[in-house]
Amino acid sequence: MSLVERLADTVMGIGVKNVYGEPTELNGVHIVPVALSVHSFGAGEGKGPKDTGEGDGGGGFVASVPIGAYVRDIRGLRFEPNLVSLLAVGIPFVWVTGRVLARLLKIAKK
């Protein structure tokens, strides 16, 4: 089995299980945690340093950020965002967007 096939078998289970947590009930309130999950994997095969025909490699990156939870109680079903994560993602996004808009305006004035 090649390295690529082994990586593919490993990541087959990644997905919904990482994005939605186990449902929990607390004092009659049902909670399902939700996360933003990013996965990146790579693999390669090539020749070794002296053209011996040897060589392979691989790597990966996995990150999850809790973004909130689905909550069901007497008021119904709703999504409750995690404000800390929202700010952690939102502030850099707003900064980058502002920089891009400033550059676009500068270019448009020329």
C-alpha positions as CSV (number, residue, x, y, z in Angstrom):
1,M,0.0,0.0,0.0
2,S,1.5,3.4,-1.0
3,L,1.8,6.4,1.2
4,V,-1.0,8.1,-0.6
5,E,-3.4,5.2,-0.1
6,R,-2.5,5.0,3.6
7,L,-3.2,8.7,4.0
8,A,-6.5,8.4,2.2
9,D,-7.6,5.5,4.5
10,T,-6.6,7.6,7.5
11,V,-8.6,10.7,6.6
12,M,-11.8,8.8,5.4
13,G,-13.3,9.2,8.8
14,I,-12.6,12.9,9.1
15,G,-15.6,15.2,8.4
16,V,-18.9,15.5,10.2
17,K,-17.6,13.8,13.3
18,N,-15.0,16.6,13.7
19,V,-17.4,19.5,12.9
20,Y,-20.3,18.4,15.1
21,G,-19.6,17.2,18.7
22,E,-21.6,14.7,20.6
23,P,-25.1,15.9,21.6
24,T,-25.4,16.7,25.3
25,E,-28.3,17.4,27.5
26,L,-28.0,19.7,30.5
27,N,-31.0,20.7,32.6
28,G,-33.4,19.9,29.8
29,V,-31.4,21.8,27.2
30,H,-30.0,19.9,24.3
31,I,-26.6,21.1,23.0
32,V,-24.7,20.1,19.9
33,P,-21.2,21.8,19.7
34,V,-20.1,23.0,16.2
35,A,-16.6,23.7,15.0
36,L,-14.9,24.9,11.9
37,S,-12.4,22.2,10.9
38,V,-9.6,22.5,8.3
39,H,-7.7,19.5,7.0
40,S,-4.8,19.4,4.6
41,F,-2.6,16.5,3.7
42,G,0.0,15.9,1.1
43,A,2.2,13.0,0.0
44,G,4.9,12.4,-2.5
45,E,7.2,9.8,-3.8
46,G,10.4,10.5,-5.6
47,K,14.0,9.6,-6.0
48,G,16.4,9.7,-3.1
49,P,19.4,12.1,-3.0
50,K,21.6,9.9,-5.2
51,D,19.0,8.7,-7.7
52,T,18.6,5.4,-5.8
53,G,14.9,5.2,-6.6
54,E,14.1,5.6,-2.9
55,G,12.1,8.3,-1.3
56,D,8.7,9.1,-0.1
57,G,7.2,11.7,2.2
58,G,4.0,13.1,3.6
59,G,2.6,15.6,5.9
60,G,-0.6,17.1,7.2
61,F,-2.3,19.9,9.0
62,V,-5.5,19.7,11.1
63,A,-7.1,22.6,12.9
64,S,-10.5,23.1,14.6
65,V,-12.0,26.2,16.0
66,P,-15.2,26.0,18.1
67,I,-17.6,28.4,16.5
68,G,-20.7,27.8,18.6
69,A,-23.5,25.3,19.4
70,Y,-27.0,24.4,18.3
71,V,-29.2,24.7,21.3
72,R,-32.7,23.3,21.7
73,D,-34.8,24.4,24.7
74,I,-38.3,25.7,25.4
75,R,-37.6,28.6,23.0
76,G,-36.9,26.3,20.1
77,L,-33.8,25.4,18.1
78,R,-31.2,28.1,17.5
79,F,-27.5,28.6,16.8
80,E,-25.5,30.3,19.6
81,P,-22.1,31.6,18.3
82,N,-18.9,31.4,20.4
83,L,-18.2,35.1,20.6
84,V,-14.5,34.6,21.4
85,S,-13.9,32.5,18.3
86,L,-16.0,35.0,16.3
87,L,-13.8,37.9,17.4
88,A,-10.6,35.9,16.9
89,V,-11.6,35.2,13.3
90,G,-13.5,38.4,12.6
91,I,-10.9,40.9,13.6
92,P,-8.2,39.7,11.2
93,F,-10.8,39.3,8.5
94,V,-12.0,42.9,8.9
95,W,-8.3,44.2,9.0
96,V,-7.4,42.3,5.8
97,T,-10.7,43.5,4.1
98,G,-9.9,47.1,5.1
99,R,-6.3,46.8,3.7
100,V,-7.6,45.4,0.4
101,L,-10.3,48.1,0.1
102,A,-7.7,50.8,0.8
103,R,-5.4,49.5,-2.0
104,L,-8.3,49.1,-4.4
105,L,-9.4,52.7,-3.8
106,K,-5.8,53.9,-4.2
107,I,-5.6,52.1,-7.5
108,A,-8.9,53.4,-8.6
109,K,-7.8,57.0,-8.0
110,K,-4.9,56.7,-10.4
